[in-house]
Amino acid sequence: MTKNLTKLWAGGMRRLLAIQSRTAREALREAGRHVPDAQAMWRTAQPAAAHAAGVAAAPAASEMPARPAPAARSGAPVRESRVGPRAAAWAAGEWLRAEHLAKGASRALAYGLYVPPGQRTAGMPLVVMLHGCKQTMDSFAEGTRMNLLADKHGFAVVYPEQSVHAHPHQCWHWYDARQPAGGGEAVAIVSLVDALVQEYGFDRSRVYLAGLSAGAGLAALLAVSAPGRFAAVALHSGPAFGEARSGVSALDVMRRGLHHDPVALVERELAGHPHPGMPALIVQGGADAVVAPVNAEQLATQFLRLNDLADANGVRKGVVSHEHDGDGYTVQDYGRDGASVVRLCQVSALDHAWSGGDDTVPFHSATGPDASAMIWDFFEPQRRDVIDDAWGDELAAGAG
């Protein structure tokens, strides 16, 4: 009898939450969003040629997701809904939702582009954010609050979104470089970045890449296979790369780390190709039960090698390491000529979640330093010189 009552109560609560969720979404849609005339003209004046290259047209203002209306000015603080979208995801700028179909792809890649208000996109930096499993573009934007930093510092943010048709938990196939799995996803990301840079005039030398968990795994794959497209990478709670080739081996790496030498795996991935280097920030929770902390140490070693700060035997050469103790976390900087090239941040009490994020959003935690602020602080001085990016060109062409 008790079990039956519990089931009835749980079922009732689920129905109530579903009704509240629908009501919140409907209220937000009715609230609409104010689009200044200049921004409306800017959105509709996008060149047709860019859309023909693969970027779907930006939706009209009436089709865009609603942003919570500004709160009435009063002395009482406004309590945000835990059901509907949170203001941090939308901030003060504009969300542009669309789909991009890479050449040769069988499925379009959904994405959300956030542009801060009142600024020209020409010459603006672009941050690519790759979510983790069981996340969406909305939840990742809400939890990381990256759009608030975009407003403050003047950069755009794009959130590619994995389809449930590609993976039931919306995980990126970071461990599988074959088409159409991880290799196809890397193709789509590179193609999307190229199309957005062409259409909006973003600064090609200041395109940055960040990911959480499986998103970090895909970011590492891109850092190796398309280094000319990105000026720096940030890997949060991500697995070390080069060993996993299946879902089973991916889980093993996540839980135990690499079984083979991290540097040898880098050499195998490069297969004799020259690599221009990739500045990397690695953030890891010490209490992470999903991705073992040893992965962060191995990633640091791998990126020291990619940046020629370690030799083929993993021996670090000419590296100046500065370790900073913080409140419950440490930061190690490995630099060259006074600039940080590889930075490792380890947060002792953090589990498998975004450090310093909105802890009402799954896979984000208030524990630890603000990872988003730390990421932009690391990204901001980094620039990518124009180089021959043969691998990235192959990816963009769909060659894999």
N, C-alpha and C positions, 0 to 999 in steps of 0.2 A: 504494500500500500504506500509506504514512504517513497519507494522508488518511483511509483506511478505519479505521485504528487510532485516529486522533483522534476520528472520529465515534463509534466504539464506546466510547471512554473518556468522551466528553462525554455520551453517552446513559446510560452507567452512573452517572455523577455525578448527572445529573438524577433518575434513579430513586432513588438513595440519598438525595438531599435531599428528595424527595417522601415517602419512607418516614419519614425523620427528622421532617419536618414533621407528618405524620399522628400519629406516636408522641408528639410533644410536645403536640399538641392533645388527644390522648386522655388523656395523663397529667394535663393541666390540668383536663380535665372530671372525671376521677376524683378529683382533689384536692378539687374542690368549693370552696365559699366559705362562710364562717361568716356567717350573717345574724342579728344580735341580734333577740330577740323583739320589741322596740319597733319596730325598723325593718320587720320582717315585718308587724306590725300596721299600721304607717303605710302600707306599700305596698298592702295589701289593703283599706284603708279609704278609698280614693279615691272621690269621689262619682261615682255612675253618670251623672249629668247631664253631667259633664265629658267622659266617654268618648263619650257620645252626640253631643257637639259635634265629635268627629273625632279624639280621641286614643285610640289603641288601648290596651287594658289592659296594664299593666306585667306582664312575664312573672313566673312564679313563680320562687323561688330556684333550683329544680332545672333551670329552663330557661335561666337566665342564664349568660353566658360565664364560664368559670372564671377565677379570679385565682390567680396563683402562690402556693402556700402559703408562710407565713413561713419564712425561712431559719433553720436551727439556729444558736444563738448559739455562735460560736467566734471565734478570733482571725483565721482566714483569710477574706479578702473573698470574697463570692459573685459568681461570674461569670454574668451573665445569658445566657440562650439568645438567639442571633441568629435563631432560627427561630420560636420560640413568642412569645406576647405578652410584653411587657416590663412590669416592675412599675410604671414611671412612668406607664403608661397607666391603670392601675387605682388606684394610690395606696392610700389607706386607706378610701375611701368606697364608694359603690355605683353600679354601672352599671345603668341601666334601658333596655332596648332595646325599641323599639316602632315602629309605623308610623302616619303621620298622613295622612288623606285630606282635602284641602282641598275646599271646596264647588266643584262643577263640574269637579274634576280627574278625569282618567281613570286616573291612576296614583298610588298611595300613596307618600309620602315616608318612607323609612327614616331613623331617627335613633337616636343613643345619648345618653342624659342622664346626666351624672355629678353626683352629689350628695355633698358632703363629709360625713364622719361626725359624728354627735352634735349636729347643729344643726337647728333648725326651718327649713323652707323659706319660711315666711311672712316677707316683707320681705327675702329674700335676693337679691343681685344675680344676673343671668344673663348669661353670655358665650356668644354664638353663634359657632361656629367653622366656616368654610366651607373645605373642603379643596381642593387643586388637582387637576389631571389625574393619572390613574394612582394616586390615593390613595383610601383608605377612612377611615371614622371611626376605626378602630383604629390605622392607621398614622399618622394625623394626631395622635391623642392621644399615641401613643408618642413620635413625633418631637419634638413641641412641648413635652411634659411640662407642659402647661397644668393637668392635674389635680392635680399636686403644689402648684402655686400656689393652686388652688381650696381644697385642704385647709388651706393656710397662712393664706389671707385670707378664707375663708368665702364663696365664691361658687359657684354651680352653672355647669356647662358643657354646652351641647347641641351635638352634632355631626350636622347633617343630612348625609345621604349620597346622592350622585347615583347613579342606577341605571345599570347597564351597558346596559339596554334603552333608556334615553334617549340615551346616548352610549357608544360602545364603550370609550373611555378614561376614562369617568366624569368628563368635563369639564362644567362648568356652561356654559350658553349665555349668557354675560354680554353678548354683542354683539347679541343678537336679542331685542328686547322684545316680540315677537309671542307670542301663545298658539299652541301650548302650550310653546314653547321657553323662552327666558330670562324672558319675561313670566310664563309659567306657573310657573317655578321661584321667581320672586319672590313670586307669589301664595302658593305653598306655604310659603315661609319665614315670611312675615307671618302666615299663618293658624296655623302651628305655634307661633310666639311667642305669639300671642294665647291659644291653647288652653293652653299651659304656664303662662302667667301666671295664667290663670283657675283652673287645676287646683291648682297648687302654691302660689299666693300670692306668686310672685316680685315684687320691687319693680319696678313698671312704669316708674318714673323712672330705673332703673339697669339697663337692658337694653343690652348692648354687642355690637358686631358686628366680627368680624375674619375676614380671608380671605387665602389664599395663591394667587398666580397667577390662574387662572380663578376661584377662590373670591374673590379680591380684586376681580376684575372684576364679579362678581355683587354683592358688598358695596357697590361704588360705585353700581351701579344702584339698590340698595335705599336707599342714603344720599340719593339724589336723589328717588326715587319714594315712599318711606315714611319721611320724616325724623322723624315724630312717634313712631315705634316704637323708635328707638334714641337713646341718649344720646351715643354717640361711635362712631367707626369706625376700624379699623386695616387698612391695605392693605399687604401684604407682597409684593414682586415683582409688582405688579399693573399692568395696562395703563391708560393714560389713557382716558377715556370720551367718548362722544358722536359718534365718527366711524365706527367699525366697524358694519357692518350685515349681514355675512356671514362665513363661516369664512375666506374668502380675505382680506377686508379686515381681519379680526381679526388674522391672522398678520402682515399688513403693519404694523399699528399696533404690535404686539408687537416687531417687529424694527427699526422705524424711528421709532416715535413718531407723533404726530399731524401731518398735513399742513396742517390748518387751525388757525386761532387757538383756543387752548384756552378762552379766555373766551367767544368767540363760540359755541362748541359748548355751553358751559354755558347760555348764554342760550337757545339753541335747545331744549335739553332742558327747561328750565323753562317755556318757552312762555307767559311772562307770569304763571305761578303764583308767589305769594310763597313763599319758602323760609325756614324758621326758623334755618337754619345747622346745621352738623354738624362738631363738633371732629374732627380727623383726624390720625392718626399714619401716616406713610408710611415704609416701610423698603425699601431697595433695595440690591442688590449691584452693585458697580462692575464685576465680571467676569461679569455675567449675559449669556449668549449667547442666551437664550430671550426675555426681556423686556428690551429695551434700556434702559439707565439714564435716557435722556432722558424716558421715561415718568414717572419719579418727579418730575422737575422740572415736567413739565406737570400732573401730578396736584396738586402743591403749589399751582400757580397756580390751578387749577380750584377747589380747596377754599378758597383765600383769597377767591375770588369768592363762593362759596356762603356764606361766613361774613362777607360784607360787609367784608372787609379789602383788597379790590381793587375798583376801579371797572370800568365796562363796557369800558374800554380796557385793562384789566389793570394799571393803575397802582396800586401798593400805597399805601394811605392809613392814616396813623396806626398803622403797624405797628412794633412794637419787636422786632427780630430779634436773637437771641442765638445765636452759633455756638460750639459746644463741640468741641474736638478731643479725640479719644480714641485708643486704641491701634488704629490702622488704620481708624478711622471718624470721621465728623463728625456732629454733631447741630445742626440749625438750628431754633430756636423762633420762631414768629410769635405774638405775644400781644396780649391786650387786658386792661387793668386788672390787670396783673401775672400773669395766668393764660395758660398756653399754649393756643392754639386750633388751630394747625396746627404739627405737628412733622415735620421731614424728617430721617431718619437714613440716611446713605449709608455702606456698608461696602465699602471699596476692594477687598479680595481675595475677596469673597463671590460665588459663582456663583448659579445659579437654585436656591436652597435657603433654608430657614428659618434665620435667623441664631442662632447659639448653641444649636442643637438637638442631638438625638441623631444623630450622623453615621453610625450603623449602620443607620438607617432612611432609605430613599431620599427625596430632596428635603429633607433636613435636614443642616445642617453645623455643626461645632463652631467654625467661623470666625465671628468677630464677637461682639458683645454678645448677651446672652440676650434674644431678641426677645419671648418670652413675658412675662418680668419687666418689660421696657420697656413692653409693651402694657398690662399691668395698672396699672403706675405712671401711665400716661397716662389710663387709663379711670377709675381710682378716684375722683378728685374730680369727675368729670363727672356732671351730672344733667340729665334732660330734663323740663322743665316740661310740665304737661298742656296740650296745644294741640289745635286743630282740625286733624286729620291727614286731610284729605279724600282725598288720593291713597292713603294707606295703607288707609283704609277701603274704597276702591274695590278695591284689591288683595285685601284680606281677603274681600271679597264675591265675588271671582272676576271682577270687571269688567275687570281688566287696565288 
